[in-house]
Every structure is written in structure tokens, then in C-alpha cells.
Amino acid sequence: MRRSVIGITWKVPKWIFELLSWGKSFKNNPILGNYFLNRCGLHVTRVILAHLLFRFRLLLLSPLVSSEDRSEFNRNGYLLKKNFLSHEDFERLSQELLELNAPVREVIEGTTITQRVFMDSEVRNTAPNFQKLYTHKSLDRLMRYCSSKNRPPLFYIENLYNHANVTPRPDPQRDLHADTFHPCVKAWLYMDESSDDNGSFVYAPGSHRLTWKRLKWEYRQSLEACKRGSDRAPGRYWDGSFRVSKEDLAKMGYKVKKLSVPKNTLLIGNVYGFHCRGRALRKSHRMTVWMQARDNPFNPLFTPFPKSTAWLFERVWKKALMKIDRQKTEGGEQRNYFGALTRAECSKVSEIVGSD
Ligand SMILES: [Fe+2]
């Protein structure tokens, strides 16, 4: 009894810190998952505040990008730039990534093998063409603006191998969802074209905006996520990445769009908007440079030192990743190895694979 009181007391500061920052789990944090507090509007208050501060930071950072880019991003919730790199730079980068030997983290989602390489400074030192992308001026400015954080993102290589010969597992990426309760961005530079063959990114344009209908939906979801046991409807409510049904999406006035793009396209998306990974019809690959810049949504300001802040985030995240690695590899969820990404032959004329 005494031990459990001490245990809970020790966790209270952590729960409060999460409440005042990016915490989103209704399951792990009893303050965020408290039915009474959410009935009084805790979740929707956090949503509104985070959105207002995001808009405020975007306003201050607006000189970083053109008005066309700003209005596309703010209208749709995403920004598409085809032929982002010069042909020569793209081909050199593509070749370099195919030959790259680095620490790979591999998980299975559905029948897709997802491999990721965290492109920290050590790996970048072995990849000069990637380093050139890392310092690309236009990419830097776009990411600093769209994230509203004025710092370069964390970089990964993500390589998907669809319909791999594996035992299927649940795939959380295939359901339409919002990543979290606050606006934040992920970005992809496509090294392969994306199509129905390898699964295009699916997004509901405009769903990043906080409308009255969306706010009411958020409120209902927050109450649902607080329920326990059999009272809770199936789906991933507990972790704060709310799934949205087709009916609710239609009621809120959104339609999904499949973003099939040629290789060498940059896509920056606000993942508060509803999105998912589209179904891949064939045995196929999709490699992207994957970027993410997420931190405290309640900080009204951003860093005045983009480079050194990015360096600090990279160091901290690398340490956190090692801890996550230990948990996931011990639990059999993830495999880590040093080497190249899997690019087995996938014939273009192969049979269409059944639904996964
Ligand atoms: Fe997502």
C-alpha cells in the first residue's frame, strides 16, 4: 500500500508535465484520461489552445516561405512540390540510399515490413548526398515554417516492403486517423513513385482546420477514450490518435484524396488532419526520406537558434530511441540490424494481391 502511494506520488509530476506538453495517452495518464475533467472540457481546451498557438507561431514565421506555399499549406493541410531536387541530385541521393549501410529498425504492420534508419549526424557523415539534402535551403525554410518550430526536423529513411512473406500483424497505419490533438507536421521526399501498387498517402484536405463540427467530434471522442474495459468502443482511442469513421468524416464535410505522386516529390502534411497509408495492391516497395518536427504545442514561441536546437533534439531523441529499442526488441515487436534496406525484386506485372 505504502509502496503504491510512493509510486503514484512519483508519477504525478510526470503526468502534469505531459498535460502541459505533448502528452496524449488517455490510458497511461490518468489526468488526460479522467472522464470528469474531459466532460468539463479538458481535451477540447488543449485542442483549442494548441491550435491558436500554432497559428500564432505560423504568423511570426511567415517570412520564411512564399505566400503561395503558405496558402496551399493552410488551405489543404499539406504542401506538394514535384521535382523537388534537380534530376542529378535526386539520382545521386537515390543511389546512395540504396547502397547505404546503417542501423535499421524493422517492424511488421499488417503484411508490410517497415524499415527505418534514423539519419543522425553519424550516419549523415557517411552519406554526402543526404547531407546535401539536410542543408537544402528551400527544404529547411519550408520545414521550419510548416512545423511552426523554426528548427530542422529529425530525418529518417523509411522503406516499406508491401505484401512481404510475413505473418500478418495489426496495421494501425491503414485506418484514417489524426496523429495527435495538436497540429504538427510530417514530411516525405519520395524516392519511389507512389501509386495504388505501393500504397499512396491518403489525406482529407481541409481536415487540419478546427471547425465547430470537428471540435464537437473531438469532445465526443475524448469521452469515449476515457471509458474503460468493455464500455469502450473498439479502436485505438486510448492512445490519443483518434480514428475517424467514414460516417463521421462525411458529417464533418471532408472527402479523402489519394495523393499519388511521382518520385522526387516533397509532401509536407499537417497530421492533425485525417490521413492514412493507402492500400498497396501489389508486392512492392516505397522508399522515402521521412521527416518529423514535433515538440511542445503549448510553447507560444520557437527557437531563435534553429541549428543548435536541431542538434540538441537529435541527441536527446537518439538516447530516447535506444530506450524504446530495448523495450521493443525485447518484446519481439521490432528487429534491429546493421546493413542495407531490403529491396527484393518486385515485378511490375505481378498478380494483384488480395486485401491485407
Ligand atoms: Fe499518422
Boltz pocket constraint, residues with backbone or C-beta under 6 A from the ligand:
constraints:
  - pocket:
      binder: B
      contacts: [[A, 177], [A, 178], [A, 179], [A, 271], [A, 275]]
      max_distance: 6.0
